[in-house]
């Protein structure tokens, strides 16, 4: 029978109860005790202490069982979740416009609520501020930007007649077409 780790209060309580039982049975095998306003025999006192031990052991077993059950549940959910998601997608594709049928599957189609004029203005301002901060420009402004290539030396490639020709060659000369 295993118990909690030795440094926990529960383990100390278990050890204390076991010691009380052993000491009582050794020194008072047939004793009578008046504790508080209740009279106990050795057997009833030992049974009382044993009930604490049994409760702790049962709680530890239940805790271990609960951990096993939770681990098993997580494993099942992990295996079922992809199938459930695929099935939900199938149902949505099948009953896209049939809200009553979807309701029977407890699936609700959520449509976005329309934005207020204040939200639209705030979104436009935020977009302008983001473009300015990033330095992004319009398509026409991007076309106006040209780069110059200078100092590039083109070396002709002589090929071996038995070697395969490259799929495409890139020329860096100004005015070359692609």
Backbone torsions as a table, in degrees:
resi	resn	phi	psi	omega
1	UNK	NA	122.3	-178.6
2	UNK	-98.7	159.4	-179.3
3	UNK	-134.3	-167.5	179.6
4	UNK	-72.5	166.9	176.9
5	UNK	-56.6	149.3	-170.2
6	UNK	-64.6	-20.5	-175.4
7	UNK	-96.4	9.9	-179.7
8	UNK	-95.9	156.7	177.0
9	UNK	-59.1	-33.3	179.8
10	UNK	-65.2	-40.7	178.8
11	UNK	-66.9	-38.6	178.1
12	UNK	-65.9	-38.3	177.5
13	UNK	-65.3	-42.0	176.3
14	UNK	-59.0	-46.6	-179.6
15	UNK	-62.3	-41.5	-179.4
16	UNK	-64.8	-44.1	179.9
17	UNK	-63.7	-41.2	179.3
18	UNK	-65.4	-38.8	178.2
19	UNK	-67.3	-39.9	178.0
20	UNK	-63.0	-40.7	178.4
21	UNK	-63.7	-48.2	-177.7
22	UNK	-63.0	-44.8	-179.9
23	UNK	-65.6	-39.5	179.6
24	UNK	-64.8	-45.0	179.8
25	UNK	-66.7	-31.7	-179.4
26	UNK	-76.1	-47.7	-172.2
27	UNK	-95.7	-24.0	-179.2
28	UNK	-132.0	63.6	-175.3
29	UNK	-63.7	-28.5	-179.5
30	UNK	-129.2	38.7	-172.8
31	UNK	-84.6	164.4	172.6
32	UNK	-125.8	133.6	-176.1
33	UNK	-129.7	134.1	173.6
34	UNK	-106.1	106.0	-177.4
35	UNK	-118.5	117.8	-172.1
36	UNK	69.0	-127.1	176.5
37	UNK	-110.3	17.8	-175.9
38	UNK	-120.3	139.9	177.7
39	UNK	-100.8	129.4	-179.4
40	UNK	-118.7	144.3	169.1
41	UNK	-93.2	170.8	178.1
42	UNK	-59.5	-43.9	-178.4
43	UNK	-65.1	-40.5	-179.5
44	UNK	-70.3	-35.1	177.8
45	UNK	-68.1	-43.3	177.7
46	UNK	-63.1	-41.0	179.0
47	UNK	-63.8	-38.0	178.6
48	UNK	-64.1	-46.9	178.8
49	UNK	-65.8	-37.1	179.0
50	UNK	-66.0	-31.5	178.6
51	UNK	-64.0	-33.8	176.0
52	UNK	-66.5	-45.2	178.9
53	UNK	-60.3	-46.4	-179.6
54	UNK	-61.9	-39.1	-179.9
55	UNK	-66.0	-41.4	179.5
56	UNK	-65.4	-44.6	-179.9
57	UNK	-63.9	-41.7	179.0
58	UNK	-64.8	-39.6	178.9
59	UNK	-65.0	-41.3	178.0
60	UNK	-64.3	-40.5	178.5
61	UNK	-65.5	-40.9	179.4
62	UNK	-66.2	-38.2	179.2
63	UNK	-64.7	-44.2	178.2
64	UNK	-64.1	-40.8	178.3
65	UNK	-64.6	-39.9	178.6
66	UNK	-64.9	-40.5	177.7
67	UNK	-62.0	-42.3	178.0
68	UNK	-64.0	-41.1	-179.8
69	UNK	-65.5	-40.9	178.5
70	UNK	-65.6	-41.7	177.8
71	UNK	-62.7	-41.5	178.3
72	UNK	-64.8	-40.9	179.3
73	UNK	-62.4	-43.5	179.9
74	UNK	-63.5	-38.3	177.8
75	UNK	-64.0	-42.5	178.6
76	UNK	-65.0	-45.3	179.7
77	UNK	-61.3	-38.8	-179.7
78	UNK	-63.4	-36.4	179.8
79	UNK	-78.4	-32.3	-174.9
80	UNK	-85.9	-30.2	-173.7
81	UNK	-54.8	-47.5	179.5
82	UNK	-62.8	-37.6	179.4
83	UNK	-66.7	-43.1	179.4
84	UNK	-63.3	-39.7	178.9
85	UNK	-65.1	-44.0	177.6
86	UNK	-62.2	-40.6	179.3
87	UNK	-65.7	-39.5	177.6
88	UNK	-62.0	-42.0	177.9
89	UNK	-62.9	-40.0	177.2
90	UNK	-61.4	-45.1	-180.0
91	UNK	-62.7	-43.6	178.7
92	UNK	-61.6	-40.3	179.0
93	UNK	-68.6	-35.6	-178.2
94	UNK	-74.7	-44.1	-174.2
95	UNK	-114.1	41.2	-174.0
96	UNK	-52.8	-42.7	-176.2
97	UNK	-104.1	-4.3	-178.6
98	UNK	-92.3	86.7	-175.5
99	UNK	-65.5	-30.7	178.9
100	UNK	-66.0	-43.6	178.8
101	UNK	-65.4	-41.3	177.8
102	UNK	-63.5	-36.5	179.1
103	UNK	-64.7	-33.5	177.5
104	UNK	-67.2	-25.7	175.0
105	UNK	-91.2	2.9	-177.3
106	UNK	60.4	41.1	177.1
107	UNK	-116.7	126.7	-178.8
108	UNK	-115.6	129.9	176.6
109	UNK	-84.7	121.4	-178.7
110	UNK	-99.8	120.9	176.2
111	UNK	-104.7	142.0	-178.2
112	UNK	-67.9	141.4	178.9
113	UNK	-77.1	146.4	-179.5
114	UNK	-65.6	144.0	-179.6
115	UNK	-80.1	146.5	177.1
116	UNK	-76.0	165.7	-179.8
117	UNK	-62.7	-34.4	178.2
118	UNK	-65.0	-39.9	179.3
119	UNK	-67.4	-37.5	178.4
120	UNK	-65.9	-42.2	178.7
121	UNK	-64.6	-43.0	180.0
122	UNK	-63.5	-39.1	179.1
123	UNK	-65.7	-41.0	178.9
124	UNK	-64.9	-42.7	178.6
125	UNK	-63.1	-41.5	179.7
126	UNK	-64.0	-40.9	179.1
127	UNK	-63.5	-44.0	177.5
128	UNK	-61.7	-42.5	-179.5
129	UNK	-65.7	-37.6	179.0
130	UNK	-66.7	-43.8	178.4
131	UNK	-61.4	-40.9	179.9
132	UNK	-66.3	-43.2	-178.7
133	UNK	-65.8	-36.3	-179.5
134	UNK	-85.1	-15.0	-178.8
135	UNK	75.7	25.0	179.1
136	UNK	-79.9	150.0	-176.3
137	UNK	-126.6	173.8	179.6
138	UNK	-76.1	173.0	-178.5
139	UNK	-64.5	-40.8	-179.7
140	UNK	-66.2	-39.6	179.1
141	UNK	-67.0	-34.2	177.9
142	UNK	-67.1	-36.6	179.5
143	UNK	-67.4	-27.6	-179.0
144	UNK	-75.1	-19.7	-179.0
145	UNK	-81.3	121.8	179.8
146	UNK	-125.2	147.1	177.0
147	UNK	-111.5	148.6	177.8
148	UNK	-109.6	137.8	178.1
149	UNK	-108.3	122.8	179.2
150	UNK	-131.3	153.4	175.7
151	UNK	74.5	21.6	179.6
152	UNK	-95.8	128.2	178.3
153	UNK	-105.9	125.0	-179.9
154	UNK	-96.2	122.1	179.5
155	UNK	-104.5	123.7	180.0
156	UNK	-68.4	144.2	179.8
157	UNK	-103.1	123.0	174.9
158	UNK	-97.8	134.7	-175.4
159	UNK	-110.8	153.3	175.6
160	UNK	-81.2	132.4	-177.0
161	UNK	-59.7	-28.5	-179.4
162	UNK	-85.5	-14.6	-179.4
163	UNK	-79.9	143.4	178.7
164	UNK	-69.8	145.5	179.2
165	UNK	-76.4	144.4	176.1
166	UNK	-64.6	153.9	-176.3
167	UNK	-65.4	-41.0	179.2
168	UNK	-149.1	149.3	176.5
169	UNK	-117.0	145.4	-179.9
170	UNK	-113.0	129.6	179.0
171	UNK	-106.7	135.5	-179.5
172	UNK	-100.2	4.8	-178.0
173	UNK	-70.9	140.5	177.7
174	UNK	-62.5	141.3	177.0
175	UNK	83.8	-1.8	179.2
176	UNK	-74.9	142.1	179.5
177	UNK	-97.3	155.8	-178.3
178	UNK	-95.0	NA	NA
